Amino acid sequence: MRTRLLPLLIVLMAGVLLALGFPLAASLAASEQQRVVVDRLDDAARFAALAQFVNETSPGTDERRTTLGGELASYHDVYDIRAGIFYRDNRSMAAAPEDWVLPYEGEGRRAFNESLLGRRSHDPPQVWPWQAHARLIIASPVVRDGDVIAVVVTDSPTGQLRLRILRGWLLIIAGESLAMLVAVGAAFRLTGWVLRPVRVLDSVTHDIATGRMNSRVAATGGPPELRRLALSFNEMADNVEEALEQQRAFVADASHQLRNPLAALLLRIELLAMELPEGNEEIASVRTEGKRLSQVLDDLLDLALAEHTAAELRLVDVGALAAERVASWRPVADDKGVVLAGACGAVTAWADPVALSSALDAVIDNALKFTPAGEQVTVTAEPVPGGDEVAVVVADHGPGLTDEELDRVGDRFWRAGRHQNVKGSGLGLSITRVLLTAGGGGIAFAPNEPHGLRVTVTVPRNQPAARGDREGQGFTER
């Protein structure tokens, strides 16, 4: 979520800074140019004040004209600004350099024509730093007795103006870059502060979904709404855990309380059988059902215990453990005429050895139970290619299961319709799933070609997160 939210915030902040930066840059350029324009207008007004007293009839002997020419020449030498005073008929009163003539078109002619109307020229077009050959032309009228007799025109280079504008822009860019860095840092902190409770909540939800019911969210940070959500989630988890605990307690208590009456009932059946003729079919059927009921109660107690007990994970040689279970079940397989083969290399993983042994016993027992004599059951232990798990695969050559039956295998008390007469309670694989899930493992079922069932038991190769690490991320365990 952070990878989606953070770019959005950065783009929005960049848009805001750009929206503020462009007008600021334009305003800076206009301010710098206006300062130059005002200065040039003051110079033009001074020259106009000198020019209004120049005698037009005797230009060769007029000292004012000579003084005005000297002022314009000094102005050009010092500032490198061309300046000239032109009569209405375009004749030059004085100019620096002397050979400068007023152009017949362009910005200079426009400014000259506006000044002939008795007003100074409008502000020239904005000069930008990339306009290397741009010049700034200002015109101001020379008025005598209310009439415009000439126009002062200044033609300034813009190198210094463009340099000042560029420097100002660089400062703006530096300021906005710094503001962007601060905004990105603030966005990182903001998204982390907002999303940390969400990440913790997601992780705790995954923990509870995988069987760690004592995981809780430590509501210590984030917005108030998310802290309230964390508290509500913890309350919900407490209620769910309490309901499950009551259910486990009920199953365990009911199973335990039924064992004694069932034992007494089986004893009375045996006493009754002594009074009946040998080989009575009804008594044999009652005995079978009684033993099956006793097995169901034992499995219910095992299931309740498996759901209540936390896994004690340690580094286990899964190959050696699987080979040991194969050796333990080989006499049973030999007695039934089934070939039990093991190909278990040395491979380690993190698992509860007692839980994994019980799970393998249930899977191998199930495979031997449904595999006919003369067929083979193979057990292999090896790492999952491209993954971080170790798989123990138990493949048999029994009747197998249909696709619909594969979807239901492992459900509590479920047994295939054609296997109802086979000994068992229908809880063995359910207990196996609970034992494996508690340790971060799993169990999967698939067809085994050409016929049979392939059961894959997986356990993690890497050590699960320690409790201290989880608490550092905002987890609490009860």
C-alpha positions as CSV (number, residue, x, y, z in Angstrom):
1,M,0.0,0.0,0.0
2,R,2.9,2.4,0.8
3,T,4.3,2.0,-2.8
4,R,0.9,3.2,-4.1
5,L,0.2,6.0,-1.6
6,L,3.7,7.5,-1.5
7,P,4.0,8.2,-5.2
8,L,0.6,9.8,-5.2
9,L,1.5,12.2,-2.3
10,I,4.9,13.0,-4.0
11,V,3.1,13.8,-7.3
12,L,0.6,16.0,-5.5
13,M,3.3,17.9,-3.6
14,A,5.4,18.3,-6.7
15,G,2.3,19.7,-8.5
16,V,1.7,22.2,-5.7
17,L,5.3,23.3,-5.7
18,L,5.4,23.7,-9.5
19,A,2.1,25.6,-9.4
20,L,3.7,28.0,-7.0
21,G,7.1,28.0,-8.6
22,F,6.1,29.1,-12.1
23,P,4.2,32.2,-11.1
24,L,7.0,33.1,-8.7
25,A,9.6,32.8,-11.4
26,A,7.5,34.9,-13.8
27,S,6.9,37.5,-11.1
28,L,10.7,37.6,-10.4
29,A,11.5,38.1,-14.1
30,A,8.9,40.9,-14.4
31,S,10.2,42.6,-11.2
32,E,13.8,42.6,-12.4
33,Q,12.8,43.9,-15.8
34,Q,10.5,46.6,-14.3
35,R,13.4,47.8,-12.2
36,V,15.6,48.2,-15.3
37,V,12.7,49.9,-17.2
38,V,12.2,52.4,-14.5
39,D,15.9,53.2,-14.5
40,R,15.9,53.7,-18.2
41,L,12.9,55.9,-18.1
42,D,14.6,58.1,-15.5
43,D,17.6,58.4,-17.8
44,A,15.4,59.2,-20.8
45,A,13.6,61.8,-18.8
46,R,16.9,63.5,-18.0
47,F,18.0,63.5,-21.6
48,A,14.6,64.8,-22.6
49,A,15.0,67.7,-20.1
50,L,18.3,68.6,-21.8
51,A,17.0,68.2,-25.3
52,Q,14.0,70.5,-25.0
53,F,16.3,73.6,-24.9
54,V,18.4,72.6,-28.0
55,N,18.1,75.2,-30.8
56,E,17.0,73.6,-34.0
57,T,17.9,76.6,-36.2
58,S,21.6,76.8,-35.5
59,P,22.8,73.3,-34.7
60,G,26.4,74.0,-35.3
61,T,26.8,76.8,-32.7
62,D,24.4,75.4,-30.0
63,E,26.4,74.6,-26.9
64,R,23.4,72.7,-25.4
65,R,23.5,70.3,-28.4
66,T,27.2,69.8,-27.8
67,T,26.6,69.1,-24.1
68,L,23.8,66.7,-24.9
69,G,26.0,64.8,-27.4
70,G,28.7,64.5,-24.7
71,E,26.2,63.2,-22.1
72,L,24.9,60.6,-24.6
73,A,28.5,59.6,-25.5
74,S,29.5,59.2,-21.8
75,Y,26.3,57.3,-21.2
76,H,27.1,54.9,-24.0
77,D,30.8,54.5,-22.9
78,V,29.9,53.7,-19.3
79,Y,26.8,51.6,-19.6
80,D,27.1,50.3,-23.2
81,I,23.6,51.6,-23.8
82,R,22.8,53.2,-27.2
83,A,20.8,56.4,-26.8
84,G,19.6,58.9,-29.3
85,I,17.2,61.9,-29.7
86,F,15.3,61.9,-32.9
87,Y,13.0,64.6,-34.4
88,R,9.6,63.8,-35.6
89,D,10.9,63.4,-39.2
90,N,13.5,60.9,-38.0
91,R,16.4,63.3,-38.1
92,S,18.9,62.8,-35.3
93,M,19.4,65.6,-32.8
94,A,22.1,63.7,-31.0
95,A,23.0,60.0,-30.7
96,A,25.7,57.7,-29.3
97,P,27.2,56.1,-31.2
98,E,26.9,58.9,-33.7
99,D,26.1,56.6,-36.6
100,W,23.1,55.1,-34.8
101,V,19.9,55.6,-36.7
102,L,16.3,54.7,-35.7
103,P,15.1,51.5,-37.4
104,Y,12.0,51.7,-39.6
105,E,10.3,48.8,-38.0
106,G,10.4,46.6,-34.9
107,E,10.2,47.4,-31.2
108,G,12.2,50.6,-31.6
109,R,9.9,52.1,-34.2
110,R,6.8,51.1,-32.1
111,A,8.2,52.8,-29.0
112,F,9.1,55.9,-31.1
113,N,5.6,56.2,-32.6
114,E,3.9,55.8,-29.2
115,S,6.1,58.6,-27.8
116,L,5.1,60.9,-30.6
117,L,1.6,60.8,-29.2
118,G,2.9,62.5,-26.0
119,R,3.3,59.5,-23.7
120,R,6.1,57.2,-22.9
121,S,6.2,53.9,-24.6
122,H,4.5,50.9,-23.0
123,D,6.5,48.3,-21.1
124,P,8.6,46.3,-23.6
125,P,8.0,42.5,-24.0
126,Q,9.3,40.4,-21.2
127,V,13.0,39.3,-21.6
128,W,13.7,35.7,-20.6
129,P,17.2,34.2,-19.8
130,W,17.3,32.1,-22.9
131,Q,16.9,35.1,-25.3
132,A,20.6,35.8,-25.9
133,H,20.1,38.6,-28.4
134,A,17.1,40.4,-26.8
135,R,17.4,44.1,-26.2
136,L,15.4,46.5,-24.1
137,I,14.1,49.6,-26.0
138,I,12.6,52.5,-24.0
139,A,11.2,55.8,-25.5
140,S,10.2,59.1,-23.9
141,P,8.9,62.3,-25.6
142,V,10.7,65.6,-25.6
143,V,8.0,68.3,-25.0
144,R,8.3,72.0,-25.7
145,D,5.4,74.4,-25.2
146,G,3.0,71.4,-25.1
147,D,4.2,69.9,-28.4
148,V,6.3,66.8,-28.9
149,I,9.3,68.0,-30.8
150,A,11.5,64.9,-30.5
151,V,11.8,61.5,-28.9
152,V,14.5,60.0,-26.6
153,V,15.2,56.4,-27.4
154,T,17.4,54.1,-25.4
155,D,18.5,50.6,-26.6
156,S,19.9,48.6,-23.7
157,P,21.6,45.2,-23.8
158,T,20.0,42.6,-21.5
159,G,22.9,40.4,-20.5
160,Q,23.0,41.6,-16.8
161,L,19.2,41.5,-16.6
162,R,19.0,37.9,-17.9
163,L,21.8,36.9,-15.5
164,R,19.9,38.4,-12.5
165,I,16.7,36.6,-13.6
166,L,18.6,33.3,-14.0
167,R,20.2,33.7,-10.5
168,G,16.8,34.3,-9.0
169,W,15.4,31.3,-10.8
170,L,18.2,29.1,-9.5
171,L,17.4,30.3,-6.0
172,I,13.8,29.4,-6.6
173,I,14.7,26.0,-7.9
174,A,17.0,25.4,-4.9
175,G,14.3,26.4,-2.5
176,E,11.7,24.3,-4.2
177,S,14.1,21.3,-4.3
178,L,14.8,21.7,-0.6
179,A,11.0,22.0,0.0
180,M,10.5,18.9,-2.2
181,L,13.1,16.9,-0.1
182,V,11.4,18.1,3.1
183,A,8.0,17.1,1.6
184,V,9.3,13.7,0.6
185,G,10.7,13.1,4.0
186,A,7.4,14.2,5.6
187,A,5.5,12.0,3.2
188,F,7.6,9.0,4.2
189,R,7.0,9.7,7.9
190,L,3.3,10.4,7.3
191,T,2.7,7.2,5.2
192,G,4.7,5.2,7.7
193,W,2.7,6.6,10.6
194,V,-0.6,6.0,8.8
195,L,0.1,2.6,7.3
196,R,2.1,1.0,10.2
197,P,-1.1,0.0,12.1
198,V,-2.5,-1.3,8.8
199,R,0.6,-3.5,8.2
200,V,0.5,-4.7,11.8
201,L,-3.2,-5.4,11.5
202,D,-2.7,-7.3,8.3
203,S,0.1,-9.5,9.8
204,V,-1.9,-10.2,13.0
205,T,-4.9,-11.2,10.8
206,H,-2.6,-13.6,8.9
207,D,-1.3,-15.0,12.2
208,I,-4.8,-15.6,13.5
209,A,-5.9,-17.1,10.1
210,T,-3.0,-19.6,10.4
211,G,-3.8,-20.7,13.9
212,R,-1.9,-18.3,16.2
213,M,-5.0,-17.2,18.0
214,N,-3.0,-15.4,20.8
215,S,-1.7,-12.7,18.4
216,R,-2.9,-9.2,19.1
217,V,-2.3,-5.7,17.8
218,A,-0.5,-3.2,20.0
219,A,-2.5,0.0,19.3
220,T,0.3,2.4,20.1
221,G,0.6,4.6,17.0
222,G,-1.2,5.8,13.9
223,P,-4.3,7.9,13.5
224,P,-7.0,7.7,16.2
225,E,-9.4,5.9,13.8
226,L,-6.8,3.1,13.2
227,R,-6.1,2.9,16.9
228,R,-9.8,2.4,17.6
229,L,-9.9,-0.2,14.8
230,A,-7.0,-2.0,16.4
231,L,-8.8,-2.0,19.8
232,S,-12.0,-3.3,18.1
233,F,-10.0,-6.0,16.3
234,N,-8.4,-7.1,19.6
235,E,-11.9,-7.3,21.2
236,M,-13.1,-9.4,18.2
237,A,-10.1,-11.7,18.4
238,D,-10.7,-12.1,22.2
239,N,-14.3,-13.1,21.6
240,V,-13.4,-15.5,18.8
241,E,-10.6,-17.1,20.9
242,E,-13.0,-17.4,23.8
243,A,-15.6,-19.1,21.6
244,L,-13.1,-21.5,20.2
245,E,-11.7,-22.2,23.6
246,Q,-15.2,-23.0,24.9
247,Q,-15.7,-25.2,21.9
248,R,-12.4,-27.1,22.5
249,A,-13.2,-27.4,26.2
250,F,-16.6,-28.8,25.3
251,V,-15.2,-31.4,22.9
252,A,-12.5,-32.4,25.4
253,D,-14.9,-32.6,28.4
254,A,-17.6,-34.4,26.4
255,S,-15.0,-36.9,25.1
256,H,-13.6,-37.5,28.5
257,Q,-17.0,-37.8,30.2
258,L,-18.1,-40.3,27.6
259,R,-15.1,-42.6,28.0
260,N,-16.1,-44.0,31.3
261,P,-19.8,-44.8,30.4
262,L,-18.5,-46.3,27.1
263,A,-16.0,-48.4,28.9
264,A,-18.7,-49.7,31.2
265,L,-21.0,-50.4,28.2
266,L,-18.3,-52.4,26.4
267,L,-17.6,-54.4,29.6
268,R,-21.3,-55.2,29.9
269,I,-21.3,-56.2,26.2
270,E,-18.5,-58.6,26.9
271,L,-20.4,-60.1,29.9
272,L,-23.5,-60.4,27.8
273,A,-21.4,-62.1,25.0
274,M,-20.4,-64.8,27.5
275,E,-24.1,-65.8,27.9
276,L,-24.7,-66.0,24.2
277,P,-23.6,-68.7,21.7
278,E,-20.1,-68.4,20.2
279,G,-20.0,-66.5,16.9
280,N,-23.1,-64.4,17.4
281,E,-23.1,-61.8,14.6
282,E,-25.1,-59.2,16.5
283,I,-22.6,-59.3,19.4
284,A,-19.7,-59.0,17.0
285,S,-21.3,-56.0,15.3
286,V,-22.0,-54.3,18.6
287,R,-18.3,-54.9,19.6
288,T,-17.1,-53.3,16.4
289,E,-19.3,-50.3,16.8
290,G,-18.3,-49.9,20.4
291,K,-14.6,-50.0,19.5
292,R,-15.1,-47.5,16.7
293,L,-16.9,-45.2,19.1
294,S,-14.0,-45.5,21.5
295,Q,-11.6,-44.6,18.7
296,V,-13.7,-41.6,17.8
297,L,-13.6,-40.3,21.4
298,D,-9.8,-40.8,21.5
299,D,-9.4,-38.9,18.3
300,L,-11.6,-36.1,19.5
301,L,-9.4,-35.8,22.6
302,D,-6.3,-35.7,20.3
303,L,-7.9,-33.1,18.1
304,A,-8.8,-30.8,21.0
305,L,-5.3,-31.2,22.4
306,A,-3.7,-30.4,19.0
307,E,-5.8,-27.3,18.6
308,H,-4.9,-26.1,22.1
309,T,-1.2,-26.9,22.3
310,A,1.3,-24.5,20.7
311,A,4.0,-25.9,18.5
312,E,7.6,-26.1,19.9
313,L,9.6,-25.5,16.7
314,R,13.2,-26.6,16.4
315,L,15.6,-27.5,13.6
316,V,14.8,-31.1,12.7
317,D,16.4,-33.6,10.2
318,V,13.2,-34.2,8.3
319,G,14.8,-36.9,6.2
320,A,15.9,-38.9,9.2
321,L,12.6,-38.5,10.9
322,A,10.7,-39.7,7.9
323,A,13.1,-42.7,7.5
324,E,12.4,-43.5,11.2
325,R,8.6,-43.5,10.7
326,V,9.0,-45.7,7.5
327,A,11.0,-48.2,9.6
328,S,8.4,-48.2,12.3
329,W,5.5,-48.8,9.9
330,R,7.3,-51.4,7.7
331,P,6.2,-54.4,9.9
332,V,2.6,-53.3,9.4
333,A,3.2,-53.0,5.7
334,D,4.9,-56.4,5.5
335,D,2.0,-58.0,7.4
336,K,-0.4,-56.7,4.9
337,G,1.7,-57.5,1.9
338,V,2.4,-53.9,0.9
339,V,5.8,-52.7,-0.1
340,L,6.8,-49.6,2.0
341,A,9.8,-47.9,0.4
342,G,11.5,-44.7,1.6
343,A,13.8,-42.3,-0.2
344,C,14.6,-39.8,2.4
345,G,17.8,-37.7,2.1
346,A,19.4,-35.5,4.7
347,V,17.4,-32.3,4.7
348,T,16.6,-30.0,7.7
349,A,13.6,-27.8,8.4
350,W,11.9,-26.1,11.4
351,A,9.2,-28.2,12.9
352,D,7.8,-29.7,16.0
353,P,9.2,-33.2,15.9
354,V,6.4,-34.7,17.9
355,A,3.7,-33.1,15.8
356,L,5.5,-34.0,12.5
357,S,5.9,-37.6,13.7
358,S,2.2,-37.8,14.5
359,A,1.3,-36.3,11.1
360,L,3.5,-38.7,9.2
361,D,2.1,-41.6,11.2
362,A,-1.5,-40.6,10.3
363,V,-0.6,-40.2,6.6
364,I,1.4,-43.5,6.3
365,D,-1.3,-45.3,8.2
366,N,-3.9,-43.9,5.8
367,A,-1.9,-45.0,2.8
368,L,-1.3,-48.5,4.1
369,K,-5.0,-48.8,5.0
370,F,-6.2,-48.2,1.5
371,T,-3.4,-49.8,-0.5
372,P,-4.1,-53.4,-1.6
373,A,-1.6,-56.2,-1.2
374,G,1.2,-56.3,-3.8
375,E,1.1,-52.6,-4.4
376,Q,3.7,-50.1,-3.2
377,V,3.7,-47.0,-0.9
378,T,6.7,-44.6,-1.3
379,V,7.8,-42.0,1.2
380,T,10.3,-39.2,0.0
381,A,11.7,-36.2,1.7
382,E,13.3,-33.4,-0.3
383,P,13.3,-29.6,-0.6
384,V,10.6,-27.9,-2.6
385,P,12.2,-26.7,-5.9
386,G,12.4,-22.9,-5.9
387,G,10.8,-22.6,-2.5
388,D,11.7,-22.3,1.2
389,E,9.9,-25.5,2.3
390,V,10.7,-29.2,2.7
391,A,8.2,-31.7,1.4
392,V,7.6,-35.2,2.6
393,V,5.5,-37.0,-0.1
394,V,3.6,-40.2,0.7
395,A,2.4,-41.8,-2.5
396,D,0.3,-44.9,-2.6
397,H,-1.2,-47.1,-5.4
398,G,-4.7,-47.5,-3.8
399,P,-8.0,-46.7,-5.3
400,G,-7.4,-42.9,-5.0
401,L,-10.1,-40.2,-4.8
402,T,-12.3,-38.4,-7.3
403,D,-12.0,-34.6,-7.8
404,E,-15.0,-34.0,-5.6
405,E,-13.6,-36.3,-2.9
406,L,-10.2,-34.5,-3.1
407,D,-12.0,-31.2,-2.2
408,R,-13.3,-32.7,1.0
409,V,-10.5,-34.9,2.1
410,G,-9.2,-33.8,5.5
411,D,-12.6,-32.5,6.7
412,R,-13.6,-33.7,10.1
413,F,-15.5,-37.0,10.2
414,W,-15.5,-37.1,6.4
415,R,-14.9,-40.5,4.7
416,A,-15.5,-41.5,1.1
417,G,-18.7,-43.4,0.6
418,R,-16.9,-46.5,-0.7
419,H,-14.7,-46.6,2.4
420,Q,-17.3,-46.4,5.1
421,N,-16.5,-50.0,6.2
422,V,-12.8,-49.4,6.6
423,K,-11.6,-49.0,10.2
424,G,-11.2,-45.3,11.2
425,S,-13.0,-42.3,12.6
426,G,-12.4,-39.8,9.8
427,L,-10.4,-37.5,12.1
428,G,-6.9,-38.6,11.5
429,L,-6.1,-36.2,8.6
430,S,-8.0,-33.4,10.4
431,I,-5.6,-33.8,13.3
432,T,-2.7,-33.9,10.9
433,R,-3.7,-30.6,9.3
434,V,-4.1,-28.9,12.7
435,L,-0.6,-30.2,13.9
436,L,1.1,-29.0,10.7
437,T,-0.7,-25.6,10.6
438,A,0.4,-24.8,14.2
439,G,4.0,-25.1,13.1
440,G,3.7,-23.1,9.8
441,G,3.4,-26.2,7.6
442,G,0.6,-27.7,5.6
443,I,-0.8,-30.7,3.9
444,A,-2.0,-31.2,0.3
445,F,-3.7,-34.0,-1.6
446,A,-3.4,-34.9,-5.3
447,P,-3.9,-37.9,-7.5
448,N,-1.0,-40.3,-7.9
449,E,-0.7,-41.6,-11.5
450,P,-1.7,-44.1,-12.7
451,H,-3.9,-44.6,-9.6
452,G,-3.7,-43.8,-5.9
453,L,-3.3,-40.8,-3.7
454,R,-0.3,-38.5,-3.3
455,V,-0.1,-36.7,0.1
456,T,2.4,-33.8,0.5
457,V,3.4,-32.7,4.0
458,T,5.3,-29.4,4.0
459,V,7.3,-27.7,6.7
460,P,9.3,-24.4,6.5
461,R,13.0,-24.4,6.0
462,N,13.6,-21.0,7.5
463,Q,13.2,-20.1,11.2
464,P,9.9,-18.4,11.9
465,A,10.0,-14.8,13.3
466,A,10.9,-14.8,16.9
467,R,8.5,-13.4,19.5
468,G,10.7,-10.5,20.2
469,D,10.8,-9.5,16.6
470,R,7.1,-9.7,16.3
471,E,6.6,-7.5,19.4
472,G,9.0,-5.0,17.9
473,Q,6.7,-4.7,14.9
474,G,3.6,-4.0,17.0
475,F,2.5,-7.5,17.8
476,T,1.6,-8.7,21.2
477,E,1.0,-12.3,22.2
478,R,-1.1,-13.5,25.1
